[in-house]
Amino acid sequence: MNKIIINGKNFIKKNKRGTQRYTCEIIKSLDKYVRNIDIELVVPNVTCELPNFKNIKIVKYGGEITLKGWQYTSFQWYCLKNNGIAVSLSADGAPIIKPGIVAIHDIRYAREKKEKKSLKAKIKNRYNLLMNLLIIKNANKIITVSDFSRKEIMNYYNYNKDIEIIYNGWEHLKNIKINEDNILKKYKNIVKKDFFFALGGMEKNKNLKWIIKVAKRYPEKLFLLAGPPIDKTNVIDENITLENISNIMHLGYISDEEIGYFMKNCKAFIFPSLYEGFGIPPLEALYFGAKVICSNSTCLPEIYKDCVIYINPYDYEINLDKLINTKVEDSKCLFEIYSWENSAKSLLKLIYNLANKDM
């Protein structure tokens, strides 16, 4: 039986989002179910905080000089010299030679190919296209996070093999302990249930423009925005600015505890994204009991069914007061479908099947 070698580069960052969260939470759950198979999690030497696994062996290897390209050098070499099957749960961390099992969450870069971009952004876009083409061509198995993404990958790359769907989960939220007294001291002027909350980066697909335009139409309502600072270095859409908009409060990066608090106590959580492969923030907001106003684009209706309030992300002329009173279905069913436990079991099944094959 072949050794399984998991790419653990995503364990480096302390505050995990998106594909980093996906990698780490699935591997944590996977450890509970591993039996009769040799699985290693390989991480760069500089990785500090690691889980205590019972069944998965952790190996620190390479990355002392630079982490850039670690997956194509140190991790690639480790897999080859140990004749192992690589498992990479985000495509940007997959080796090119014998990539094994690879997760591709979306192909946003393919949609952005025709957009106006800087030379640096165009080069990065072409690089992503090329890397994924090589990975898809050589991988033993491709996985993704929604049926929408599965179809996009198959159509864009003319890929005719089966793609496994392994969803995101929510159980990491159980570990978040909210100290309301501390948060209320820090944010003295924010009143419970008297604000809308949004979370996300400045990328164009996150559609901050929708929040800005709606906030301008409702100057009496408060909008809290958490995420990276809005400045010239990270704003994708040059038309985005918070100047002269007094009812948007930009919080910057905040802790998971603070995110949980604002989701729990907002009038509604807003997610106007133009493109997602899964889109986990609405699931997190639903866990904390928030009403969710969500874009009707790409995968989101597939993932969230009738449990959120949908909007057209290009329509800014909405009646916000009427919108938040829209009735939705109970979201309990979503937490049964999307879980790290289920995803770990699905991945383990793929691993067993692949490890028992003659590579």
DABELUR-V819014 format. One record per helix or strand. SS is the DSSP state (alpha for helix, beta for strand). FROM is the first residue (numbers start at 1). TO is the last residue. Records with the same first field share a line. If there is no record, write none. Layout:
SS = FROM-TO  FROM-TO
This chain:
beta = 4-7  39-43  57-60  85-88  101-103  141-144  163-165  195-199  222-226  248-252  268-271  292-295  309-311
alpha = 9-11  18-33  70-72  74-81  91-93  108-114  119-138  147-156  171-175  180-186  204-206  208-217  256-265  281-287  300-304  320-323  332-337  340-355
